[in-house]
Amino acid sequence: MLMKRRLPSVVLRLLYTMYLNHSTQVEWNGFRSVAFKVLNGVKQGGILSPIMFRVHIDDLLLLLQNSDVGCYNYR
């Protein structure tokens, strides 16, 4: 989707590197889990996360808008 929007290759490489080996841990009640890989999604609290989510969902929203399916406000 990012390539479809013709982002410069340097930006694509940077984002790829940021998300390639991303791992995380869960902390609850003072205990921390072992680290595990995050295979999809955007980083919670990341500065780019809202933008990345918007890019990801934009095509779906366009499909829904053009499908004439959903709720309408008739006046």
CHARMM internal coordinates of N, CA and C (Angstrom, degrees):
IC EDIT
DIST 1 N 1 CA 1.4469
DIST 1 CA 1 C 1.5305
ANGL 1 N 1 CA 1 C 110.78
DIST 1 C 2 N 1.3304
ANGL 1 CA 1 C 2 N 115.56
DIHE 1 N 1 CA 1 C 2 N -35.84
DIST 2 N 2 CA 1.4628
ANGL 1 C 2 N 2 CA 118.51
DIHE 1 CA 1 C 2 N 2 CA 177.90
DIST 2 CA 2 C 1.5252
ANGL 2 N 2 CA 2 C 110.94
DIHE 1 C 2 N 2 CA 2 C -71.01
DIST 2 C 3 N 1.3223
ANGL 2 CA 2 C 3 N 116.57
DIHE 2 N 2 CA 2 C 3 N -36.32
DIST 3 N 3 CA 1.4663
ANGL 2 C 3 N 3 CA 119.39
DIHE 2 CA 2 C 3 N 3 CA 177.67
DIST 3 CA 3 C 1.5269
ANGL 3 N 3 CA 3 C 110.10
DIHE 2 C 3 N 3 CA 3 C -67.55
DIST 3 C 4 N 1.3391
ANGL 3 CA 3 C 4 N 115.82
DIHE 3 N 3 CA 3 C 4 N -35.99
DIST 4 N 4 CA 1.4574
ANGL 3 C 4 N 4 CA 120.84
DIHE 3 CA 3 C 4 N 4 CA 178.08
DIST 4 CA 4 C 1.5282
ANGL 4 N 4 CA 4 C 111.04
DIHE 3 C 4 N 4 CA 4 C -60.43
DIST 4 C 5 N 1.3224
ANGL 4 CA 4 C 5 N 116.17
DIHE 4 N 4 CA 4 C 5 N -31.25
DIST 5 N 5 CA 1.4604
ANGL 4 C 5 N 5 CA 121.48
DIHE 4 CA 4 C 5 N 5 CA 179.27
DIST 5 CA 5 C 1.5347
ANGL 5 N 5 CA 5 C 112.52
DIHE 4 C 5 N 5 CA 5 C -87.49
DIST 5 C 6 N 1.3243
ANGL 5 CA 5 C 6 N 115.34
DIHE 5 N 5 CA 5 C 6 N 6.11
DIST 6 N 6 CA 1.4719
ANGL 5 C 6 N 6 CA 123.47
DIHE 5 CA 5 C 6 N 6 CA 174.31
DIST 6 CA 6 C 1.5255
ANGL 6 N 6 CA 6 C 113.35
DIHE 5 C 6 N 6 CA 6 C 58.81
DIST 6 C 7 N 1.3343
ANGL 6 CA 6 C 7 N 115.70
DIHE 6 N 6 CA 6 C 7 N 44.36
DIST 7 N 7 CA 1.4552
ANGL 6 C 7 N 7 CA 119.13
DIHE 6 CA 6 C 7 N 7 CA 173.41
DIST 7 CA 7 C 1.5205
ANGL 7 N 7 CA 7 C 108.78
DIHE 6 C 7 N 7 CA 7 C -68.32
DIST 7 C 8 N 1.3250
ANGL 7 CA 7 C 8 N 117.54
DIHE 7 N 7 CA 7 C 8 N 147.51
DIST 8 N 8 CA 1.4692
ANGL 7 C 8 N 8 CA 119.75
DIHE 7 CA 7 C 8 N 8 CA 178.03
DIST 8 CA 8 C 1.5308
ANGL 8 N 8 CA 8 C 110.20
DIHE 7 C 8 N 8 CA 8 C -60.07
DIST 8 C 9 N 1.3180
ANGL 8 CA 8 C 9 N 116.23
DIHE 8 N 8 CA 8 C 9 N 146.69
DIST 9 N 9 CA 1.4682
ANGL 8 C 9 N 9 CA 120.70
DIHE 8 CA 8 C 9 N 9 CA -176.68
DIST 9 CA 9 C 1.5263
ANGL 9 N 9 CA 9 C 111.90
DIHE 8 C 9 N 9 CA 9 C -60.34
DIST 9 C 10 N 1.3125
ANGL 9 CA 9 C 10 N 118.48
DIHE 9 N 9 CA 9 C 10 N -31.00
DIST 10 N 10 CA 1.4643
ANGL 9 C 10 N 10 CA 120.38
DIHE 9 CA 9 C 10 N 10 CA 179.36
DIST 10 CA 10 C 1.5303
ANGL 10 N 10 CA 10 C 110.56
DIHE 9 C 10 N 10 CA 10 C -65.73
DIST 10 C 11 N 1.3129
ANGL 10 CA 10 C 11 N 117.62
DIHE 10 N 10 CA 10 C 11 N -36.26
DIST 11 N 11 CA 1.4606
ANGL 10 C 11 N 11 CA 121.62
DIHE 10 CA 10 C 11 N 11 CA 177.92
DIST 11 CA 11 C 1.5260
ANGL 11 N 11 CA 11 C 109.65
DIHE 10 C 11 N 11 CA 11 C -70.36
DIST 11 C 12 N 1.3281
ANGL 11 CA 11 C 12 N 117.59
DIHE 11 N 11 CA 11 C 12 N -42.04
DIST 12 N 12 CA 1.4615
ANGL 11 C 12 N 12 CA 121.48
DIHE 11 CA 11 C 12 N 12 CA 178.02
DIST 12 CA 12 C 1.5187
ANGL 12 N 12 CA 12 C 111.05
DIHE 11 C 12 N 12 CA 12 C -61.14
DIST 12 C 13 N 1.3359
ANGL 12 CA 12 C 13 N 116.66
DIHE 12 N 12 CA 12 C 13 N -42.65
DIST 13 N 13 CA 1.4673
ANGL 12 C 13 N 13 CA 120.32
DIHE 12 CA 12 C 13 N 13 CA 178.49
DIST 13 CA 13 C 1.5163
ANGL 13 N 13 CA 13 C 111.69
DIHE 12 C 13 N 13 CA 13 C -64.15
DIST 13 C 14 N 1.3215
ANGL 13 CA 13 C 14 N 116.64
DIHE 13 N 13 CA 13 C 14 N -40.00
DIST 14 N 14 CA 1.4697
ANGL 13 C 14 N 14 CA 120.98
DIHE 13 CA 13 C 14 N 14 CA 179.10
DIST 14 CA 14 C 1.5273
ANGL 14 N 14 CA 14 C 110.29
DIHE 13 C 14 N 14 CA 14 C -63.07
DIST 14 C 15 N 1.3183
ANGL 14 CA 14 C 15 N 117.70
DIHE 14 N 14 CA 14 C 15 N -47.85
DIST 15 N 15 CA 1.4589
ANGL 14 C 15 N 15 CA 121.45
DIHE 14 CA 14 C 15 N 15 CA 179.26
DIST 15 CA 15 C 1.5283
ANGL 15 N 15 CA 15 C 111.12
DIHE 14 C 15 N 15 CA 15 C -63.92
DIST 15 C 16 N 1.3134
ANGL 15 CA 15 C 16 N 117.32
DIHE 15 N 15 CA 15 C 16 N -40.44
DIST 16 N 16 CA 1.4620
ANGL 15 C 16 N 16 CA 121.56
DIHE 15 CA 15 C 16 N 16 CA 178.33
DIST 16 CA 16 C 1.5217
ANGL 16 N 16 CA 16 C 110.15
DIHE 15 C 16 N 16 CA 16 C -59.95
DIST 16 C 17 N 1.3143
ANGL 16 CA 16 C 17 N 116.58
DIHE 16 N 16 CA 16 C 17 N -44.76
DIST 17 N 17 CA 1.4672
ANGL 16 C 17 N 17 CA 121.60
DIHE 16 CA 16 C 17 N 17 CA 179.46
DIST 17 CA 17 C 1.5246
ANGL 17 N 17 CA 17 C 111.03
DIHE 16 C 17 N 17 CA 17 C -64.67
DIST 17 C 18 N 1.3262
ANGL 17 CA 17 C 18 N 116.83
DIHE 17 N 17 CA 17 C 18 N -40.08
DIST 18 N 18 CA 1.4639
ANGL 17 C 18 N 18 CA 120.74
DIHE 17 CA 17 C 18 N 18 CA -179.56
DIST 18 CA 18 C 1.5248
ANGL 18 N 18 CA 18 C 112.04
DIHE 17 C 18 N 18 CA 18 C -63.28
DIST 18 C 19 N 1.3199
ANGL 18 CA 18 C 19 N 117.15
DIHE 18 N 18 CA 18 C 19 N -35.24
DIST 19 N 19 CA 1.4568
ANGL 18 C 19 N 19 CA 121.13
DIHE 18 CA 18 C 19 N 19 CA -174.16
DIST 19 CA 19 C 1.5293
ANGL 19 N 19 CA 19 C 113.91
DIHE 18 C 19 N 19 CA 19 C -102.68
DIST 19 C 20 N 1.3284
ANGL 19 CA 19 C 20 N 118.65
DIHE 19 N 19 CA 19 C 20 N -6.77
DIST 20 N 20 CA 1.4563
ANGL 19 C 20 N 20 CA 121.85
DIHE 19 CA 19 C 20 N 20 CA -173.98
DIST 20 CA 20 C 1.5258
ANGL 20 N 20 CA 20 C 113.00
DIHE 19 C 20 N 20 CA 20 C -64.87
DIST 20 C 21 N 1.2964
ANGL 20 CA 20 C 21 N 117.83
DIHE 20 N 20 CA 20 C 21 N -52.96
DIST 21 N 21 CA 1.4624
ANGL 20 C 21 N 21 CA 121.70
DIHE 20 CA 20 C 21 N 21 CA -175.54
DIST 21 CA 21 C 1.5101
ANGL 21 N 21 CA 21 C 111.56
DIHE 20 C 21 N 21 CA 21 C -115.33
DIST 21 C 22 N 1.3062
ANGL 21 CA 21 C 22 N 116.85
DIHE 21 N 21 CA 21 C 22 N 44.74
DIST 22 N 22 CA 1.4554
ANGL 21 C 22 N 22 CA 121.42
DIHE 21 CA 21 C 22 N 22 CA -177.15
DIST 22 CA 22 C 1.5263
ANGL 22 N 22 CA 22 C 109.86
DIHE 21 C 22 N 22 CA 22 C -80.94
DIST 22 C 23 N 1.3242
ANGL 22 CA 22 C 23 N 115.29
DIHE 22 N 22 CA 22 C 23 N 126.54
DIST 23 N 23 CA 1.4625
ANGL 22 C 23 N 23 CA 119.84
DIHE 22 CA 22 C 23 N 23 CA 174.39
DIST 23 CA 23 C 1.5211
ANGL 23 N 23 CA 23 C 108.38
DIHE 22 C 23 N 23 CA 23 C -130.33
DIST 23 C 24 N 1.3201
ANGL 23 CA 23 C 24 N 115.61
DIHE 23 N 23 CA 23 C 24 N 163.66
DIST 24 N 24 CA 1.4578
ANGL 23 C 24 N 24 CA 120.08
DIHE 23 CA 23 C 24 N 24 CA -177.51
DIST 24 CA 24 C 1.5226
ANGL 24 N 24 CA 24 C 109.94
DIHE 23 C 24 N 24 CA 24 C -150.34
DIST 24 C 25 N 1.3243
ANGL 24 CA 24 C 25 N 115.63
DIHE 24 N 24 CA 24 C 25 N 172.77
DIST 25 N 25 CA 1.4563
ANGL 24 C 25 N 25 CA 122.84
DIHE 24 CA 24 C 25 N 25 CA 176.50
DIST 25 CA 25 C 1.5211
ANGL 25 N 25 CA 25 C 108.16
DIHE 24 C 25 N 25 CA 25 C -134.66
DIST 25 C 26 N 1.3105
ANGL 25 CA 25 C 26 N 115.86
DIHE 25 N 25 CA 25 C 26 N 156.69
DIST 26 N 26 CA 1.4519
ANGL 25 C 26 N 26 CA 121.27
DIHE 25 CA 25 C 26 N 26 CA 175.92
DIST 26 CA 26 C 1.5164
ANGL 26 N 26 CA 26 C 107.80
DIHE 25 C 26 N 26 CA 26 C -110.21
DIST 26 C 27 N 1.3353
ANGL 26 CA 26 C 27 N 115.42
DIHE 26 N 26 CA 26 C 27 N 131.17
DIST 27 N 27 CA 1.4571
ANGL 26 C 27 N 27 CA 119.61
DIHE 26 CA 26 C 27 N 27 CA 176.44
DIST 27 CA 27 C 1.5197
ANGL 27 N 27 CA 27 C 108.85
DIHE 26 C 27 N 27 CA 27 C -115.27
DIST 27 C 28 N 1.3437
ANGL 27 CA 27 C 28 N 115.22
DIHE 27 N 27 CA 27 C 28 N 130.53
DIST 28 N 28 CA 1.4576
ANGL 27 C 28 N 28 CA 120.53
DIHE 27 CA 27 C 28 N 28 CA -179.15
DIST 28 CA 28 C 1.5138
ANGL 28 N 28 CA 28 C 109.28
DIHE 27 C 28 N 28 CA 28 C -148.71
DIST 28 C 29 N 1.3156
ANGL 28 CA 28 C 29 N 115.55
DIHE 28 N 28 CA 28 C 29 N 127.80
DIST 29 N 29 CA 1.4588
ANGL 28 C 29 N 29 CA 122.15
DIHE 28 CA 28 C 29 N 29 CA 176.24
DIST 29 CA 29 C 1.5264
ANGL 29 N 29 CA 29 C 112.76
DIHE 28 C 29 N 29 CA 29 C 54.89
DIST 29 C 30 N 1.3287
ANGL 29 CA 29 C 30 N 115.76
DIHE 29 N 29 CA 29 C 30 N 37.78
DIST 30 N 30 CA 1.4615
ANGL 29 C 30 N 30 CA 121.31
DIHE 29 CA 29 C 30 N 30 CA 177.76
DIST 30 CA 30 C 1.5091
ANGL 30 N 30 CA 30 C 114.95
DIHE 29 C 30 N 30 CA 30 C 83.74
DIST 30 C 31 N 1.3179
ANGL 30 CA 30 C 31 N 118.59
DIHE 30 N 30 CA 30 C 31 N -1.60
DIST 31 N 31 CA 1.4586
ANGL 30 C 31 N 31 CA 122.03
DIHE 30 CA 30 C 31 N 31 CA 178.92
DIST 31 CA 31 C 1.5194
ANGL 31 N 31 CA 31 C 109.52
DIHE 30 C 31 N 31 CA 31 C -109.51
DIST 31 C 32 N 1.3091
ANGL 31 CA 31 C 32 N 115.77
DIHE 31 N 31 CA 31 C 32 N 144.11
DIST 32 N 32 CA 1.4651
ANGL 31 C 32 N 32 CA 121.62
DIHE 31 CA 31 C 32 N 32 CA -178.42
DIST 32 CA 32 C 1.5243
ANGL 32 N 32 CA 32 C 109.82
DIHE 31 C 32 N 32 CA 32 C -118.99
DIST 32 C 33 N 1.3207
ANGL 32 CA 32 C 33 N 115.82
DIHE 32 N 32 CA 32 C 33 N 134.00
DIST 33 N 33 CA 1.4714
ANGL 32 C 33 N 33 CA 120.72
DIHE 32 CA 32 C 33 N 33 CA 179.57
DIST 33 CA 33 C 1.5256
ANGL 33 N 33 CA 33 C 110.06
DIHE 32 C 33 N 33 CA 33 C -74.77
DIST 33 C 34 N 1.3057
ANGL 33 CA 33 C 34 N 115.00
DIHE 33 N 33 CA 33 C 34 N 169.06
DIST 34 N 34 CA 1.4593
ANGL 33 C 34 N 34 CA 119.49
DIHE 33 CA 33 C 34 N 34 CA 171.49
DIST 34 CA 34 C 1.5348
ANGL 34 N 34 CA 34 C 107.52
DIHE 33 C 34 N 34 CA 34 C -71.09
DIST 34 C 35 N 1.2969
ANGL 34 CA 34 C 35 N 116.63
DIHE 34 N 34 CA 34 C 35 N 155.19
DIST 35 N 35 CA 1.4676
ANGL 34 C 35 N 35 CA 120.97
DIHE 34 CA 34 C 35 N 35 CA -179.95
DIST 35 CA 35 C 1.5277
ANGL 35 N 35 CA 35 C 109.68
DIHE 34 C 35 N 35 CA 35 C -68.76
DIST 35 C 36 N 1.3400
ANGL 35 CA 35 C 36 N 115.69
DIHE 35 N 35 CA 35 C 36 N 142.64
DIST 36 N 36 CA 1.4611
ANGL 35 C 36 N 36 CA 121.04
DIHE 35 CA 35 C 36 N 36 CA 175.71
DIST 36 CA 36 C 1.5124
ANGL 36 N 36 CA 36 C 108.87
DIHE 35 C 36 N 36 CA 36 C -138.25
DIST 36 C 37 N 1.3349
ANGL 36 CA 36 C 37 N 114.87
DIHE 36 N 36 CA 36 C 37 N 152.05
DIST 37 N 37 CA 1.4681
ANGL 36 C 37 N 37 CA 120.53
DIHE 36 CA 36 C 37 N 37 CA -178.40
DIST 37 CA 37 C 1.5149
ANGL 37 N 37 CA 37 C 110.77
DIHE 36 C 37 N 37 CA 37 C -73.43
DIST 37 C 38 N 1.3095
ANGL 37 CA 37 C 38 N 115.79
DIHE 37 N 37 CA 37 C 38 N 142.36
DIST 38 N 38 CA 1.4592
ANGL 37 C 38 N 38 CA 122.52
DIHE 37 CA 37 C 38 N 38 CA 173.01
DIST 38 CA 38 C 1.5258
ANGL 38 N 38 CA 38 C 105.93
DIHE 37 C 38 N 38 CA 38 C -100.22
DIST 38 C 39 N 1.3266
ANGL 38 CA 38 C 39 N 115.52
DIHE 38 N 38 CA 38 C 39 N 115.89
DIST 39 N 39 CA 1.4666
ANGL 38 C 39 N 39 CA 120.04
DIHE 38 CA 38 C 39 N 39 CA -172.86
DIST 39 CA 39 C 1.5142
ANGL 39 N 39 CA 39 C 114.26
DIHE 38 C 39 N 39 CA 39 C -95.71
DIST 39 C 40 N 1.3451
ANGL 39 CA 39 C 40 N 117.84
DIHE 39 N 39 CA 39 C 40 N -15.54
DIST 40 N 40 CA 1.4645
ANGL 39 C 40 N 40 CA 119.52
DIHE 39 CA 39 C 40 N 40 CA 178.45
DIST 40 CA 40 C 1.5258
ANGL 40 N 40 CA 40 C 109.04
DIHE 39 C 40 N 40 CA 40 C -156.34
DIST 40 C 41 N 1.3092
ANGL 40 CA 40 C 41 N 115.21
DIHE 40 N 40 CA 40 C 41 N 173.05
DIST 41 N 41 CA 1.4589
ANGL 40 C 41 N 41 CA 120.41
DIHE 40 CA 40 C 41 N 41 CA 179.32
DIST 41 CA 41 C 1.5235
ANGL 41 N 41 CA 41 C 112.64
DIHE 40 C 41 N 41 CA 41 C 92.54
DIST 41 C 42 N 1.3108
ANGL 41 CA 41 C 42 N 114.95
DIHE 41 N 41 CA 41 C 42 N -178.05
DIST 42 N 42 CA 1.4617
ANGL 41 C 42 N 42 CA 121.07
DIHE 41 CA 41 C 42 N 42 CA 178.20
DIST 42 CA 42 C 1.5208
ANGL 42 N 42 CA 42 C 108.79
DIHE 41 C 42 N 42 CA 42 C -111.22
DIST 42 C 43 N 1.3202
ANGL 42 CA 42 C 43 N 115.95
DIHE 42 N 42 CA 42 C 43 N 157.46
DIST 43 N 43 CA 1.4550
ANGL 42 C 43 N 43 CA 120.28
DIHE 42 CA 42 C 43 N 43 CA -177.79
DIST 43 CA 43 C 1.5227
ANGL 43 N 43 CA 43 C 110.53
DIHE 42 C 43 N 43 CA 43 C -72.48
DIST 43 C 44 N 1.3095
ANGL 43 CA 43 C 44 N 116.26
DIHE 43 N 43 CA 43 C 44 N 126.71
DIST 44 N 44 CA 1.4608
ANGL 43 C 44 N 44 CA 120.81
DIHE 43 CA 43 C 44 N 44 CA -179.76
DIST 44 CA 44 C 1.5335
ANGL 44 N 44 CA 44 C 108.68
DIHE 43 C 44 N 44 CA 44 C -65.86
DIST 44 C 45 N 1.3239
ANGL 44 CA 44 C 45 N 115.80
DIHE 44 N 44 CA 44 C 45 N 126.32
DIST 45 N 45 CA 1.4561
ANGL 44 C 45 N 45 CA 120.92
DIHE 44 CA 44 C 45 N 45 CA 179.11
DIST 45 CA 45 C 1.5193
ANGL 45 N 45 CA 45 C 113.65
DIHE 44 C 45 N 45 CA 45 C 83.69
DIST 45 C 46 N 1.3162
ANGL 45 CA 45 C 46 N 117.91
DIHE 45 N 45 CA 45 C 46 N -0.85
DIST 46 N 46 CA 1.4583
ANGL 45 C 46 N 46 CA 120.71
DIHE 45 CA 45 C 46 N 46 CA -179.94
DIST 46 CA 46 C 1.5236
ANGL 46 N 46 CA 46 C 111.23
DIHE 45 C 46 N 46 CA 46 C -72.16
DIST 46 C 47 N 1.3138
ANGL 46 CA 46 C 47 N 116.44
DIHE 46 N 46 CA 46 C 47 N 145.09
DIST 47 N 47 CA 1.4617
ANGL 46 C 47 N 47 CA 121.23
DIHE 46 CA 46 C 47 N 47 CA -178.62
DIST 47 CA 47 C 1.5303
ANGL 47 N 47 CA 47 C 110.85
DIHE 46 C 47 N 47 CA 47 C -62.92
DIST 47 C 48 N 1.3128
ANGL 47 CA 47 C 48 N 117.16
DIHE 47 N 47 CA 47 C 48 N -36.93
DIST 48 N 48 CA 1.4685
ANGL 47 C 48 N 48 CA 120.51
DIHE 47 CA 47 C 48 N 48 CA -178.60
DIST 48 CA 48 C 1.5215
ANGL 48 N 48 CA 48 C 113.10
DIHE 47 C 48 N 48 CA 48 C -85.09
DIST 48 C 49 N 1.3167
ANGL 48 CA 48 C 49 N 118.13
DIHE 48 N 48 CA 48 C 49 N -9.43
DIST 49 N 49 CA 1.4690
ANGL 48 C 49 N 49 CA 121.13
DIHE 48 CA 48 C 49 N 49 CA -174.21
DIST 49 CA 49 C 1.5197
ANGL 49 N 49 CA 49 C 114.23
DIHE 48 C 49 N 49 CA 49 C -57.48
DIST 49 C 50 N 1.3341
ANGL 49 CA 49 C 50 N 120.73
DIHE 49 N 49 CA 49 C 50 N -46.10
DIST 50 N 50 CA 1.4637
ANGL 49 C 50 N 50 CA 118.90
DIHE 49 CA 49 C 50 N 50 CA 178.41
DIST 50 CA 50 C 1.5280
ANGL 50 N 50 CA 50 C 112.99
DIHE 49 C 50 N 50 CA 50 C -61.33
DIST 50 C 51 N 1.3154
ANGL 50 CA 50 C 51 N 116.66
DIHE 50 N 50 CA 50 C 51 N -36.60
DIST 51 N 51 CA 1.4673
ANGL 50 C 51 N 51 CA 120.73
DIHE 50 CA 50 C 51 N 51 CA 179.17
DIST 51 CA 51 C 1.5229
ANGL 51 N 51 CA 51 C 110.01
DIHE 50 C 51 N 51 CA 51 C -69.22
DIST 51 C 52 N 1.3323
ANGL 51 CA 51 C 52 N 116.23
DIHE 51 N 51 CA 51 C 52 N -44.20
DIST 52 N 52 CA 1.4622
ANGL 51 C 52 N 52 CA 120.58
DIHE 51 CA 51 C 52 N 52 CA -179.76
DIST 52 CA 52 C 1.5332
ANGL 52 N 52 CA 52 C 110.51
DIHE 51 C 52 N 52 CA 52 C -63.35
DIST 52 C 53 N 1.3301
ANGL 52 CA 52 C 53 N 117.07
DIHE 52 N 52 CA 52 C 53 N -40.61
DIST 53 N 53 CA 1.4631
ANGL 52 C 53 N 53 CA 120.62
DIHE 52 CA 52 C 53 N 53 CA 178.42
DIST 53 CA 53 C 1.5230
ANGL 53 N 53 CA 53 C 110.06
DIHE 52 C 53 N 53 CA 53 C -64.34
DIST 53 C 54 N 1.3023
ANGL 53 CA 53 C 54 N 116.48
DIHE 53 N 53 CA 53 C 54 N -42.79
DIST 54 N 54 CA 1.4685
ANGL 53 C 54 N 54 CA 120.70
DIHE 53 CA 53 C 54 N 54 CA -179.34
DIST 54 CA 54 C 1.5301
ANGL 54 N 54 CA 54 C 111.04
DIHE 53 C 54 N 54 CA 54 C -62.34
DIST 54 C 55 N 1.3180
ANGL 54 CA 54 C 55 N 116.44
DIHE 54 N 54 CA 54 C 55 N -42.88
DIST 55 N 55 CA 1.4684
ANGL 54 C 55 N 55 CA 120.23
DIHE 54 CA 54 C 55 N 55 CA 177.91
DIST 55 CA 55 C 1.5224
ANGL 55 N 55 CA 55 C 109.70
DIHE 54 C 55 N 55 CA 55 C -62.79
DIST 55 C 56 N 1.3212
ANGL 55 CA 55 C 56 N 116.68
DIHE 55 N 55 CA 55 C 56 N -41.48
DIST 56 N 56 CA 1.4582
ANGL 55 C 56 N 56 CA 121.15
DIHE 55 CA 55 C 56 N 56 CA -177.58
DIST 56 CA 56 C 1.5267
ANGL 56 N 56 CA 56 C 112.10
DIHE 55 C 56 N 56 CA 56 C -65.61
DIST 56 C 57 N 1.3109
ANGL 56 CA 56 C 57 N 117.55
DIHE 56 N 56 CA 56 C 57 N -40.68
DIST 57 N 57 CA 1.4630
ANGL 56 C 57 N 57 CA 120.92
DIHE 56 CA 56 C 57 N 57 CA -173.27
DIST 57 CA 57 C 1.5388
ANGL 57 N 57 CA 57 C 112.99
DIHE 56 C 57 N 57 CA 57 C -91.74
DIST 57 C 58 N 1.3115
ANGL 57 CA 57 C 58 N 117.42
DIHE 57 N 57 CA 57 C 58 N -10.13
DIST 58 N 58 CA 1.4667
ANGL 57 C 58 N 58 CA 121.26
DIHE 57 CA 57 C 58 N 58 CA -175.32
DIST 58 CA 58 C 1.5255
ANGL 58 N 58 CA 58 C 112.54
DIHE 57 C 58 N 58 CA 58 C -58.32
DIST 58 C 59 N 1.3259
ANGL 58 CA 58 C 59 N 117.58
DIHE 58 N 58 CA 58 C 59 N -44.72
DIST 59 N 59 CA 1.4660
ANGL 58 C 59 N 59 CA 120.45
DIHE 58 CA 58 C 59 N 59 CA -179.46
DIST 59 CA 59 C 1.5238
ANGL 59 N 59 CA 59 C 111.31
DIHE 58 C 59 N 59 CA 59 C -63.18
DIST 59 C 60 N 1.3308
ANGL 59 CA 59 C 60 N 117.31
DIHE 59 N 59 CA 59 C 60 N -39.13
DIST 60 N 60 CA 1.4566
ANGL 59 C 60 N 60 CA 120.72
DIHE 59 CA 59 C 60 N 60 CA 177.78
DIST 60 CA 60 C 1.5215
ANGL 60 N 60 CA 60 C 111.15
DIHE 59 C 60 N 60 CA 60 C -63.46
DIST 60 C 61 N 1.3159
ANGL 60 CA 60 C 61 N 116.53
DIHE 60 N 60 CA 60 C 61 N -43.66
DIST 61 N 61 CA 1.4604
ANGL 60 C 61 N 61 CA 120.00
DIHE 60 CA 60 C 61 N 61 CA 179.06
DIST 61 CA 61 C 1.5215
ANGL 61 N 61 CA 61 C 111.79
DIHE 60 C 61 N 61 CA 61 C -63.63
DIST 61 C 62 N 1.3143
ANGL 61 CA 61 C 62 N 117.40
DIHE 61 N 61 CA 61 C 62 N -38.74
DIST 62 N 62 CA 1.4673
ANGL 61 C 62 N 62 CA 120.94
DIHE 61 CA 61 C 62 N 62 CA 177.12
DIST 62 CA 62 C 1.5297
ANGL 62 N 62 CA 62 C 111.10
DIHE 61 C 62 N 62 CA 62 C -65.21
DIST 62 C 63 N 1.3424
ANGL 62 CA 62 C 63 N 116.52
DIHE 62 N 62 CA 62 C 63 N -41.31
DIST 63 N 63 CA 1.4671
ANGL 62 C 63 N 63 CA 119.76
DIHE 62 CA 62 C 63 N 63 CA 177.18
DIST 63 CA 63 C 1.5242
ANGL 63 N 63 CA 63 C 111.06
DIHE 62 C 63 N 63 CA 63 C -61.09
DIST 63 C 64 N 1.3113
ANGL 63 CA 63 C 64 N 116.90
DIHE 63 N 63 CA 63 C 64 N -44.51
DIST 64 N 64 CA 1.4662
ANGL 63 C 64 N 64 CA 120.35
DIHE 63 CA 63 C 64 N 64 CA 179.31
DIST 64 CA 64 C 1.5200
ANGL 64 N 64 CA 64 C 111.49
DIHE 63 C 64 N 64 CA 64 C -64.90
DIST 64 C 65 N 1.3162
ANGL 64 CA 64 C 65 N 116.71
DIHE 64 N 64 CA 64 C 65 N -41.38
DIST 65 N 65 CA 1.4592
ANGL 64 C 65 N 65 CA 120.75
DIHE 64 CA 64 C 65 N 65 CA -179.37
DIST 65 CA 65 C 1.5258
ANGL 65 N 65 CA 65 C 110.80
DIHE 64 C 65 N 65 CA 65 C -62.58
DIST 65 C 66 N 1.3107
ANGL 65 CA 65 C 66 N 117.07
DIHE 65 N 65 CA 65 C 66 N -38.40
DIST 66 N 66 CA 1.4635
ANGL 65 C 66 N 66 CA 121.13
DIHE 65 CA 65 C 66 N 66 CA -177.21
DIST 66 CA 66 C 1.5237
ANGL 66 N 66 CA 66 C 113.18
DIHE 65 C 66 N 66 CA 66 C -86.89
DIST 66 C 67 N 1.3288
ANGL 66 CA 66 C 67 N 118.30
DIHE 66 N 66 CA 66 C 67 N -3.30
DIST 67 N 67 CA 1.4640
ANGL 66 C 67 N 67 CA 120.72
DIHE 66 CA 66 C 67 N 67 CA -176.23
DIST 67 CA 67 C 1.5266
ANGL 67 N 67 CA 67 C 113.33
DIHE 66 C 67 N 67 CA 67 C -88.93
DIST 67 C 68 N 1.3127
ANGL 67 CA 67 C 68 N 117.90
DIHE 67 N 67 CA 67 C 68 N -10.76
DIST 68 N 68 CA 1.4783
ANGL 67 C 68 N 68 CA 122.72
DIHE 67 CA 67 C 68 N 68 CA -175.62
DIST 68 CA 68 C 1.5233
ANGL 68 N 68 CA 68 C 111.91
DIHE 67 C 68 N 68 CA 68 C 58.50
DIST 68 C 69 N 1.3225
ANGL 68 CA 68 C 69 N 117.02
DIHE 68 N 68 CA 68 C 69 N 32.34
DIST 69 N 69 CA 1.4559
ANGL 68 C 69 N 69 CA 122.92
DIHE 68 CA 68 C 69 N 69 CA 176.24
DIST 69 CA 69 C 1.5158
ANGL 69 N 69 CA 69 C 107.06
DIHE 68 C 69 N 69 CA 69 C -114.53
DIST 69 C 70 N 1.3299
ANGL 69 CA 69 C 70 N 117.42
DIHE 69 N 69 CA 69 C 70 N 136.19
DIST 70 N 70 CA 1.4510
ANGL 69 C 70 N 70 CA 120.19
DIHE 69 CA 69 C 70 N 70 CA 176.64
DIST 70 CA 70 C 1.5077
ANGL 70 N 70 CA 70 C 112.26
DIHE 69 C 70 N 70 CA 70 C 134.96
DIST 70 C 71 N 1.2983
ANGL 70 CA 70 C 71 N 116.02
DIHE 70 N 70 CA 70 C 71 N -163.99
DIST 71 N 71 CA 1.4676
ANGL 70 C 71 N 71 CA 122.44
DIHE 70 CA 70 C 71 N 71 CA -178.06
DIST 71 CA 71 C 1.5233
ANGL 71 N 71 CA 71 C 109.40
DIHE 70 C 71 N 71 CA 71 C -95.12
DIST 71 C 72 N 1.2949
ANGL 71 CA 71 C 72 N 114.95
DIHE 71 N 71 CA 71 C 72 N 141.61
DIST 72 N 72 CA 1.4528
ANGL 71 C 72 N 72 CA 119.85
DIHE 71 CA 71 C 72 N 72 CA -179.46
DIST 72 CA 72 C 1.5297
ANGL 72 N 72 CA 72 C 109.52
DIHE 71 C 72 N 72 CA 72 C -129.97
DIST 72 C 73 N 1.2759
ANGL 72 CA 72 C 73 N 115.66
DIHE 72 N 72 CA 72 C 73 N 151.45
DIST 73 N 73 CA 1.4696
ANGL 72 C 73 N 73 CA 122.23
DIHE 72 CA 72 C 73 N 73 CA 177.12
DIST 73 CA 73 C 1.5207
ANGL 73 N 73 CA 73 C 107.19
DIHE 72 C 73 N 73 CA 73 C -103.34
DIST 73 C 74 N 1.3265
ANGL 73 CA 73 C 74 N 115.91
DIHE 73 N 73 CA 73 C 74 N 99.23
DIST 74 N 74 CA 1.4580
ANGL 73 C 74 N 74 CA 120.15
DIHE 73 CA 73 C 74 N 74 CA 179.31
DIST 74 CA 74 C 1.5368
ANGL 74 N 74 CA 74 C 108.53
DIHE 73 C 74 N 74 CA 74 C -90.40
DIST 74 C 75 N 1.3008
ANGL 74 CA 74 C 75 N 117.27
DIHE 74 N 74 CA 74 C 75 N 136.43
DIST 75 N 75 CA 1.4665
ANGL 74 C 75 N 75 CA 121.35
DIHE 74 CA 74 C 75 N 75 CA 179.43
DIST 75 CA 75 C 1.4906
ANGL 75 N 75 CA 75 C 110.26
DIHE 74 C 75 N 75 CA 75 C -118.89
END
COOR INIT
IC SEED 1 N 1 CA 1 C
IC BUILD
